[in-house]
Amino acid sequence: MIEARAEHRLSVDRLIPLIDVKRTLAVSWPMLIELVREGTLTVYDITGCTVDLTQVTEHTRGLRVLETDLKAYIDSLKVK
């Protein structure tokens, strides 16, 4: 019975607030905002308001990054 439940579990990535992404990457707000605006980091708006990427600033609230997207970005930075 336990195995059947495991098969039906929904896998959902954690959404990380931009302030935590900034701290994780140890970058400045302008650098983080540039990554968002150029589409390097995909952000999701949890406020229900329409957010235009060109208007994103360090004061924009409600934006999150999927944990797997952040991990993939960090992985792409590895020196090869």
BAKERO-995853 format. One record per atom (N, C-alpha, C): atom name; x, y, z. Coordinates in nm, 2 decimals, decimal comma. Last residue first. Example, Ala and Ser with C-alpha at 12.3 -4.5 7.8 and 13.67 -1.06 7.14 Angstrom:
residues 2
R   at        u        v        w
R    N     1,28    -0,22     0,71
R   CA     1,37    -0,11     0,71
R    C     1,29     0,00     0,79
R    N     1,32    -0,57     0,78
R   CA     1,23    -0,45     0,78
R    C     1,32    -0,33     0,78
end
This chain:
residues 80
R   at        u        v        w
R    N     3,50     2,41    -1,67
R   CA     3,52     2,28    -1,73
R    C     3,66     2,26    -1,79
R    N     3,34     2,55    -1,40
R   CA     3,46     2,56    -1,49
R    C     3,49     2,42    -1,54
R    N     3,00     2,60    -1,38
R   CA     3,12     2,52    -1,35
R    C     3,23     2,54    -1,45
R    N     2,77     2,72    -1,45
R   CA     2,88     2,80    -1,43
R    C     3,01     2,73    -1,40
R    N     2,57     2,53    -1,47
R   CA     2,62     2,58    -1,59
R    C     2,74     2,67    -1,58
R    N     2,50     2,50    -1,20
R   CA     2,58     2,39    -1,26
R    C     2,64     2,44    -1,40
R    N     2,35     2,73    -1,17
R   CA     2,48     2,72    -1,09
R    C     2,56     2,61    -1,16
R    N     2,13     2,66    -1,33
R   CA     2,22     2,78    -1,36
R    C     2,35     2,77    -1,29
R    N     2,04     2,44    -1,20
R   CA     2,08     2,43    -1,33
R    C     2,17     2,54    -1,37
R    N     1,96     2,56    -0,95
R   CA     2,06     2,46    -0,95
R    C     2,12     2,44    -1,09
R    N     1,75     2,73    -1,05
R   CA     1,87     2,78    -0,99
R    C     1,99     2,68    -0,99
R    N     1,57     2,53    -1,15
R   CA     1,63     2,63    -1,24
R    C     1,76     2,69    -1,18
R    N     1,51     2,40    -0,91
R   CA     1,58     2,33    -1,01
R    C     1,64     2,42    -1,12
R    N     1,37     2,61    -0,78
R   CA     1,49     2,56    -0,72
R    C     1,57     2,48    -0,83
R    N     1,25     2,88    -0,96
R   CA     1,24     2,74    -0,93
R    C     1,37     2,69    -0,88
R    N     1,22     3,20    -0,82
R   CA     1,29     3,12    -0,91
R    C     1,27     2,97    -0,87
R    N     0,98     3,47    -0,79
R   CA     1,05     3,35    -0,74
R    C     1,12     3,28    -0,85
R    N     0,85     3,78    -0,69
R   CA     0,91     3,70    -0,79
R    C     0,99     3,59    -0,73
R    N     0,73     3,96    -0,50
R   CA     0,66     3,84    -0,55
R    C     0,72     3,76    -0,65
R    N     0,83     4,29    -0,60
R   CA     0,80     4,19    -0,50
R    C     0,72     4,07    -0,56
R    N     1,09     4,51    -0,69
R   CA     0,97     4,43    -0,74
R    C     0,95     4,31    -0,64
R    N     1,32     4,63    -0,62
R   CA     1,20     4,66    -0,54
R    C     1,08     4,58    -0,58
R    N     1,50     4,57    -0,80
R   CA     1,52     4,51    -0,67
R    C     1,41     4,54    -0,58
R    N     1,29     4,54    -1,09
R   CA     1,39     4,60    -1,01
R    C     1,41     4,53    -0,88
R    N     1,14     4,50    -1,40
R   CA     1,18     4,43    -1,28
R    C     1,30     4,51    -1,22
R    N     1,06     4,60    -1,65
R   CA     1,03     4,68    -1,53
R    C     1,08     4,62    -1,40
R    N     1,11     4,41    -1,83
R   CA     1,19     4,53    -1,85
R    C     1,17     4,62    -1,73
R    N     0,93     4,21    -1,77
R   CA     1,07     4,19    -1,74
R    C     1,15     4,32    -1,75
R    N     0,63     4,29    -1,62
R   CA     0,71     4,30    -1,74
R    C     0,85     4,29    -1,70
R    N     0,38     4,12    -1,46
R   CA     0,51     4,18    -1,44
R    C     0,58     4,18    -1,57
R    N     0,05     4,13    -1,35
R   CA     0,14     4,11    -1,46
R    C     0,27     4,19    -1,44
R    N    -0,02     3,97    -1,04
R   CA    -0,01     4,09    -1,12
R    C     0,08     4,06    -1,24
R    N     0,00     3,75    -0,88
R   CA    -0,11     3,75    -0,97
R    C    -0,12     3,88    -1,06
R    N     0,22     3,70    -0,73
R   CA     0,13     3,80    -0,68
R    C     0,00     3,80    -0,76
R    N     0,42     3,54    -0,82
R   CA     0,32     3,48    -0,73
R    C     0,21     3,57    -0,68
R    N     0,59     3,50    -1,11
R   CA     0,52     3,60    -1,03
R    C     0,41     3,53    -0,95
R    N     0,91     3,36    -1,17
R   CA     0,76     3,34    -1,17
R    C     0,70     3,44    -1,07
R    N     1,19     3,37    -1,39
R   CA     1,12     3,41    -1,27
R    C     0,97     3,39    -1,28
R    N     1,48     3,23    -1,51
R   CA     1,34     3,24    -1,53
R    C     1,27     3,27    -1,39
R    N     1,78     3,37    -1,59
R   CA     1,71     3,31    -1,48
R    C     1,56     3,33    -1,50
R    N     1,82     3,47    -1,84
R   CA     1,91     3,37    -1,79
R    C     1,85     3,29    -1,67
R    N     1,68     3,68    -1,93
R   CA     1,62     3,55    -1,93
R    C     1,71     3,44    -1,89
R    N     1,75     3,94    -1,89
R   CA     1,80     3,87    -2,01
R    C     1,75     3,73    -2,03
R    N     1,63     3,99    -1,64
R   CA     1,59     4,06    -1,76
R    C     1,63     3,99    -1,89
R    N     1,78     3,82    -1,47
R   CA     1,64     3,80    -1,48
R    C     1,59     3,87    -1,61
R    N     2,04     3,93    -1,49
R   CA     2,02     3,78    -1,52
R    C     1,87     3,76    -1,54
R    N     1,99     4,19    -1,40
R   CA     2,03     4,17    -1,54
R    C     2,01     4,02    -1,58
R    N     1,93     4,14    -1,13
R   CA     1,82     4,19    -1,22
R    C     1,86     4,17    -1,36
R    N     2,18     4,05    -1,05
R   CA     2,07     3,96    -1,04
R    C     1,96     4,01    -1,14
R    N     2,33     4,29    -1,08
R   CA     2,37     4,17    -1,15
R    C     2,25     4,07    -1,16
R    N     2,19     4,47    -0,90
R   CA     2,20     4,50    -1,05
R    C     2,23     4,37    -1,13
R    N     2,23     4,33    -0,65
R   CA     2,10     4,35    -0,71
R    C     2,11     4,38    -0,86
R    N     2,53     4,12    -0,67
R   CA     2,46     4,24    -0,64
R    C     2,32     4,24    -0,70
R    N     2,57     3,78    -0,55
R   CA     2,58     3,89    -0,65
R    C     2,50     4,01    -0,61
R    N     2,56     3,52    -0,43
R   CA     2,65     3,62    -0,38
R    C     2,68     3,73    -0,49
R    N     2,38     3,32    -0,48
R   CA     2,48     3,35    -0,59
R    C     2,58     3,45    -0,54
R    N     2,24     3,34    -0,24
R   CA     2,30     3,21    -0,28
R    C     2,41     3,24    -0,39
R    N     2,14     3,61    -0,24
R   CA     2,24     3,56    -0,14
R    C     2,31     3,43    -0,18
R    N     1,97     3,59    -0,47
R   CA     2,08     3,69    -0,46
R    C     2,19     3,65    -0,36
R    N     1,79     3,40    -0,38
R   CA     1,87     3,38    -0,50
R    C     1,99     3,47    -0,50
R    N     1,68     3,55    -0,17
R   CA     1,75     3,43    -0,14
R    C     1,84     3,38    -0,25
R    N     1,55     3,75    -0,31
R   CA     1,65     3,79    -0,21
R    C     1,74     3,66    -0,17
R    N     1,37     3,61    -0,47
R   CA     1,48     3,67    -0,53
R    C     1,59     3,70    -0,43
R    N     1,25     3,29    -0,33
R   CA     1,25     3,44    -0,34
R    C     1,38     3,50    -0,40
R    N     1,20     2,99    -0,49
R   CA     1,29     3,06    -0,41
R    C     1,27     3,22    -0,43
R    N     0,98     2,72    -0,48
R   CA     1,00     2,85    -0,54
R    C     1,08     2,94    -0,44
R    N     1,05     2,38    -0,52
R   CA     1,04     2,49    -0,43
R    C     1,06     2,62    -0,51
R    N     0,87     2,17    -0,74
R   CA     0,99     2,24    -0,70
R    C     0,96     2,35    -0,61
R    N     0,68     1,88    -0,67
R   CA     0,68     2,03    -0,70
R    C     0,81     2,09    -0,65
R    N     0,53     1,59    -0,75
R   CA     0,67     1,65    -0,73
R    C     0,66     1,79    -0,77
R    N     0,29     1,40    -0,59
R   CA     0,32     1,51    -0,69
R    C     0,45     1,57    -0,65
R    N     0,26     1,05    -0,58
R   CA     0,30     1,18    -0,52
R    C     0,33     1,28    -0,62
R    N     0,19     0,80    -0,66
R   CA     0,10     0,91    -0,69
R    C     0,14     1,04    -0,63
R    N     0,39     0,63    -0,58
R   CA     0,37     0,65    -0,72
R    C     0,28     0,77    -0,75
R    N     0,34     0,62    -0,30
R   CA     0,46     0,69    -0,35
R    C     0,45     0,72    -0,50
R    N     0,11     0,47    -0,29
R   CA     0,11     0,61    -0,25
R    C     0,23     0,69    -0,31
R    N     0,21     0,22    -0,35
R   CA     0,11     0,28    -0,44
R    C     0,10     0,43    -0,41
R    N     0,38     0,16    -0,14
R   CA     0,43     0,18    -0,27
R    C     0,34     0,25    -0,36
R    N     0,20     0,13     0,07
R   CA     0,28     0,24     0,07
R    C     0,34     0,27    -0,06
R    N     0,08    -0,12     0,00
R   CA     0,00     0,00     0,00
R    C     0,09     0,13     0,00
end
